[in-house]
Amino acid sequence: MITVTRLNGEEFVINALYIEKVQTLPDTTITLSNGKKYFVKESINDVIRLSTEYYQQVGLIDLQSKAVDENDETS
């Protein structure tokens, strides 16, 4: 989960796993896989950084390389 800020200043938490698209229209717009859109103050780069940090926390980054390493050890 990442914390972002609505245009009115209200912070809220969004599940980064459901982010499908991030655009600047001119405000940063986060579109979820269910089609729901959120307009936030954070820049696209900030949303990417926050999402990447979240993926690292839950172990989704380098998951493929970890699986390959495990297969090499068992071979």
Phi and psi restraints in degrees (value plus and minus 20) as a CYANA .aco file:
   2 ILE   PHI    -142.7  -102.7
   2 ILE   PSI     128.2   168.2
   3 THR   PHI    -118.3   -78.3
   3 THR   PSI     106.8   146.8
   4 VAL   PHI    -150.7  -110.7
   4 VAL   PSI     151.0   191.0
   5 THR   PHI    -142.3  -102.3
   5 THR   PSI     105.9   145.9
   6 ARG   PHI     -85.9   -45.9
   6 ARG   PSI     144.4   184.4
   7 LEU   PHI     -82.5   -42.5
   7 LEU   PSI     -44.2    -4.2
   8 ASN   PHI    -105.2   -65.2
   8 ASN   PSI     -16.8    23.2
   9 GLY   PHI      75.5   115.5
   9 GLY   PSI     -26.5    13.5
  10 GLU   PHI     -96.0   -56.0
  10 GLU   PSI     106.3   146.3
  11 GLU   PHI    -104.9   -64.9
  11 GLU   PSI     125.7   165.7
  12 PHE   PHI    -170.1  -130.1
  12 PHE   PSI     145.8   185.8
  13 VAL   PHI    -130.2   -90.2
  13 VAL   PSI     117.3   157.3
  14 ILE   PHI    -149.1  -109.1
  14 ILE   PSI     123.9   163.9
  15 ASN   PHI     -99.3   -59.3
  15 ASN   PSI      91.4   131.4
  16 ALA   PHI     -83.4   -43.4
  16 ALA   PSI     -41.9    -1.9
  17 LEU   PHI     -87.3   -47.3
  17 LEU   PSI     -41.2    -1.2
  18 TYR   PHI    -117.9   -77.9
  18 TYR   PSI     -17.3    22.7
  19 ILE   PHI     -93.7   -53.7
  19 ILE   PSI     103.1   143.1
  20 GLU   PHI    -119.6   -79.6
  20 GLU   PSI     -57.8   -17.8
  21 LYS   PHI    -172.6  -132.6
  21 LYS   PSI     123.8   163.8
  22 VAL   PHI    -147.6  -107.6
  22 VAL   PSI     107.5   147.5
  23 GLN   PHI    -155.1  -115.1
  23 GLN   PSI     143.2   183.2
  24 THR   PHI    -132.3   -92.3
  24 THR   PSI      96.4   136.4
  25 LEU   PHI    -149.9  -109.9
  25 LEU   PSI      12.4    52.4
  26 PRO   PHI    -103.0   -63.0
  26 PRO   PSI     -37.7     2.3
  27 ASP   PHI     -95.2   -55.2
  27 ASP   PSI     133.5   173.5
  28 THR   PHI     -87.6   -47.6
  28 THR   PSI     105.7   145.7
  29 THR   PHI    -138.3   -98.3
  29 THR   PSI     104.5   144.5
  30 ILE   PHI    -124.1   -84.1
  30 ILE   PSI     102.5   142.5
  31 THR   PHI    -127.8   -87.8
  31 THR   PSI     107.3   147.3
  32 LEU   PHI    -109.4   -69.4
  32 LEU   PSI     146.8   186.8
  33 SER   PHI     -83.8   -43.8
  33 SER   PSI     -40.1    -0.1
  34 ASN   PHI    -108.6   -68.6
  34 ASN   PSI     -17.5    22.5
  35 GLY   PHI      73.8   113.8
  35 GLY   PSI     -32.0     8.0
  36 LYS   PHI     -88.0   -48.0
  36 LYS   PSI     119.4   159.4
  37 LYS   PHI    -137.4   -97.4
  37 LYS   PSI     121.8   161.8
  38 TYR   PHI    -147.4  -107.4
  38 TYR   PSI     115.1   155.1
  39 PHE   PHI    -121.9   -81.9
  39 PHE   PSI     104.5   144.5
  40 VAL   PHI    -150.0  -110.0
  40 VAL   PSI     140.6   180.6
  41 LYS   PHI     -97.5   -57.5
  41 LYS   PSI     -47.2    -7.2
  42 GLU   PHI     -84.7   -44.7
  42 GLU   PSI     129.6   169.6
  43 SER   PHI     -96.9   -56.9
  43 SER   PSI     146.2   186.2
  44 ILE   PHI     -76.6   -36.6
  44 ILE   PSI     -64.5   -24.5
  45 ASN   PHI     -81.4   -41.4
  45 ASN   PSI     -57.3   -17.3
  46 ASP   PHI     -85.1   -45.1
  46 ASP   PSI     -62.5   -22.5
  47 VAL   PHI     -84.4   -44.4
  47 VAL   PSI     -61.4   -21.4
  48 ILE   PHI     -83.5   -43.5
  48 ILE   PSI     -64.7   -24.7
  49 ARG   PHI     -81.9   -41.9
  49 ARG   PSI     -67.0   -27.0
  50 LEU   PHI     -81.4   -41.4
  50 LEU   PSI     -61.7   -21.7
  51 SER   PHI     -85.8   -45.8
  51 SER   PSI     -63.6   -23.6
  52 THR   PHI     -82.3   -42.3
  52 THR   PSI     -62.8   -22.8
  53 GLU   PHI     -81.4   -41.4
  53 GLU   PSI     -59.8   -19.8
  54 TYR   PHI     -84.6   -44.6
  54 TYR   PSI     -65.3   -25.3
  55 TYR   PHI     -79.1   -39.1
  55 TYR   PSI     -58.7   -18.7
  56 GLN   PHI     -85.9   -45.9
  56 GLN   PSI     -60.5   -20.5
  57 GLN   PHI     -81.5   -41.5
  57 GLN   PSI     -60.0   -20.0
  58 VAL   PHI    -111.5   -71.5
  58 VAL   PSI     -19.4    20.6
  59 GLY   PHI      63.3   103.3
  59 GLY   PSI       0.5    40.5
  60 LEU   PHI    -106.0   -66.0
  60 LEU   PSI     -42.4    -2.4
  61 ILE   PHI    -101.0   -61.0
  61 ILE   PSI     116.5   156.5
  62 ASP   PHI      51.2    91.2
  62 ASP   PSI      -6.8    33.2
  63 LEU   PHI     -80.9   -40.9
  63 LEU   PSI     -62.6   -22.6
  64 GLN   PHI     -84.8   -44.8
  64 GLN   PSI     -63.5   -23.5
  65 SER   PHI     -86.9   -46.9
  65 SER   PSI     -53.3   -13.3
  66 LYS   PHI     -85.6   -45.6
  66 LYS   PSI     -60.2   -20.2
  67 ALA   PHI     -85.4   -45.4
  67 ALA   PSI     -60.4   -20.4
  68 VAL   PHI     -85.0   -45.0
  68 VAL   PSI     -63.7   -23.7
  69 ASP   PHI     -80.0   -40.0
  69 ASP   PSI     -62.4   -22.4
  70 GLU   PHI     -83.6   -43.6
  70 GLU   PSI     -59.8   -19.8
  71 ASN   PHI     -86.1   -46.1
  71 ASN   PSI     -56.6   -16.6
  72 ASP   PHI     -85.5   -45.5
  72 ASP   PSI     -56.9   -16.9
  73 GLU   PHI     -90.3   -50.3
  73 GLU   PSI     -51.3   -11.3
  74 THR   PHI    -107.1   -67.1
  74 THR   PSI     -32.6     7.4
